[in-house]
Amino acid sequence: MRHRKAGWKLGRNPAHRLALFRNLTKALIENERITTTVPKAKALRPFVERLITLAKRGHQKPETLLHARRLVMARLGPVAHATVMDGEDFTGQTVLQKLVDTIAPRYLNRPGGYTRILKLHTRRLGDAGEQAIIELLKQDEPSAFRGQRRGKEAAPAPTVAPTVAPTTPAETPAKN
């Protein structure tokens, strides 16, 4: 039984799963958009969003910036010191530097939901696995359909008309 066992196993043992998340996170931070399978994308989303929240916490309170950086570095492991590539050129930045200095400040005013998963209609060649794109949202881009149902707008709050007492005897209703 898997009672209270949250998360995706993805057919891997814990060490392999952590290595998978770290490598996918490195690719996502480096390119800001990757194509993978739907289960991997859904499992990666909370891992990445927690890292961004940790990095963001350092910018909200400057005295905790070093602590937040070290927490992110501990979660990323050796991948944190990998150099980011921009096309075929090295940028000189590490994954940790790009996450903390570039990506986290982008979301300072956003309370969460930094990623988007888009399902692709094509299947992966070989095992026909469902594919998805997971990407980081732009700075002021709204997350689609958050808190609302598709096609419907939020209903306005009902207003109560104020009651006014009649002032003249002609305005008072007649009693029968």
VENJOLIN-V84275 format. One record per pair of residues at least 24 apart in sequence whose C-alpha atoms are under 10 Angstrom apart, sorted by the first residue. I is the first residue (numbers start at 1). J is the second residue. D is the distance in whole Angstrom. If there is no record, write none. Layout:
I;J;D + I;J;D
This chain:
7;42;10 + 7;43;7 + 7;44;10 + 7;46;9 + 8;39;8 + 8;40;8 + 8;42;9 + 8;43;6 + 8;44;9 + 9;39;10 + 9;40;10 + 9;43;9 + 10;39;7 + 10;40;7 + 10;43;9 + 17;43;10 + 18;47;10 + 18;75;9 + 18;76;9 + 18;77;10 + 19;76;9 + 19;77;9 + 19;78;10 + 19;79;9 + 20;44;9 + 21;45;10 + 21;47;7 + 21;48;9 + 21;76;9 + 22;47;9 + 22;48;9 + 22;75;8 + 22;76;6 + 22;77;8 + 22;78;9 + 22;79;7 + 22;80;9 + 23;76;9 + 23;78;10 + 23;79;7 + 23;80;10 + 24;48;9 + 25;51;9 + 25;76;8 + 25;79;9 + 25;80;10 + 25;95;9 + 26;76;8 + 26;79;7 + 26;80;8 + 26;81;10 + 26;82;8 + 26;83;10 + 26;84;9 + 26;94;10 + 26;95;6 + 26;96;9 + 26;99;10 + 27;84;9 + 27;85;10 + 27;95;9 + 28;95;10 + 28;134;8 + 28;135;7 + 28;136;8 + 29;84;9 + 29;95;7 + 29;96;9 + 29;98;7 + 29;99;7 + 29;102;10 + 29;103;8 + 29;135;9 + 29;136;8 + 30;82;10 + 30;83;9 + 30;84;6 + 30;85;7 + 30;86;8 + 30;87;10 + 30;93;10 + 30;94;9 + 30;95;7 + 30;98;8 + 30;99;9 + 31;84;9 + 31;85;9 + 31;86;8 + 31;87;9 + 31;135;9 + 31;136;9 + 32;103;9 + 32;115;9 + 32;134;8 + 32;135;6 + 32;136;5 + 32;137;8 + 32;138;10 + 33;115;9 + 33;116;9 + 33;117;10 + 33;133;7 + 33;134;6 + 33;135;4 + 33;136;7 + 33;137;9 + 34;117;10 + 34;132;8 + 34;133;6 + 34;134;6 + 34;135;6 + 34;136;10 + 35;117;10 + 35;118;9 + 35;119;10 + 35;120;9 + 35;131;7 + 35;132;6 + 35;133;4 + 35;134;6 + 35;135;9 + 36;119;10 + 36;120;10 + 36;124;9 + 36;129;9 + 36;130;9 + 36;131;6 + 36;132;6 + 36;133;6 + 36;134;8 + 37;119;9 + 37;120;9 + 37;123;9 + 37;124;8 + 37;128;10 + 37;129;6 + 37;130;6 + 37;131;4 + 37;132;6 + 37;133;8 + 37;134;10 + 38;117;8 + 38;118;9 + 38;119;7 + 38;120;9 + 38;129;8 + 38;130;6 + 38;131;5 + 38;132;5 + 38;133;8 + 38;134;9 + 39;129;9 + 39;130;8 + 39;131;9 + 39;132;9 + 40;131;9 + 40;132;9 + 40;134;10 + 41;116;9 + 41;117;7 + 41;118;9 + 41;119;10 + 41;131;9 + 41;132;7 + 41;133;8 + 41;134;6 + 41;135;10 + 42;116;10 + 42;117;8 + 42;132;9 + 42;134;9 + 44;115;10 + 44;134;9 + 45;113;9 + 45;114;9 + 45;115;7 + 45;116;8 + 45;117;8 + 45;134;8 + 45;135;10 + 45;136;10 + 46;113;9 + 46;114;10 + 46;115;9 + 47;75;9 + 47;76;10 + 48;76;10 + 48;114;9 + 48;115;8 + 48;136;10 + 49;112;7 + 49;113;7 + 49;114;6 + 49;115;7 + 49;136;10 + 50;75;10 + 50;112;9 + 50;114;10 + 51;75;8 + 51;76;9 + 51;99;9 + 51;100;9 + 51;104;9 + 52;99;7 + 52;100;8 + 52;103;8 + 52;104;6 + 52;105;9 + 52;106;10 + 52;107;8 + 52;108;10 + 52;112;9 + 52;114;8 + 53;104;8 + 53;107;9 + 53;108;9 + 53;110;10 + 53;111;9 + 53;112;8 + 53;113;10 + 53;114;9 + 54;100;9 + 54;104;9 + 55;96;9 + 55;99;7 + 55;100;5 + 55;101;9 + 55;103;9 + 55;104;6 + 55;105;9 + 55;108;10 + 56;99;9 + 56;100;7 + 56;101;9 + 56;103;9 + 56;104;5 + 56;105;7 + 56;106;9 + 56;107;7 + 56;108;6 + 56;109;10 + 56;110;10 + 57;100;10 + 57;104;9 + 57;105;10 + 57;108;9 + 58;100;8 + 58;104;9 + 58;105;10 + 59;100;8 + 59;101;9 + 59;104;8 + 59;105;7 + 59;108;8 + 60;105;9 + 60;108;8 + 60;109;10 + 65;100;9 + 68;100;9 + 69;96;8 + 69;97;9 + 69;99;9 + 69;100;7 + 70;96;10 + 72;96;7 + 72;99;9 + 72;100;9 + 73;97;10 + 103;136;9 + 103;137;10 + 103;138;10 + 103;139;9 + 105;139;9 + 106;137;9 + 106;138;8 + 106;139;5 + 106;140;8 + 107;137;9 + 107;138;9 + 107;139;6 + 107;140;8 + 108;139;9 + 109;139;9 + 109;140;9 + 110;139;9 + 110;140;9 + 110;141;10 + 110;142;9 + 112;143;10 + 113;137;8 + 113;142;9 + 113;143;7 + 113;146;9 + 114;138;9 + 114;139;9 + 114;141;10 + 114;142;10 + 114;143;8 + 115;143;9 + 116;143;8 + 116;144;9
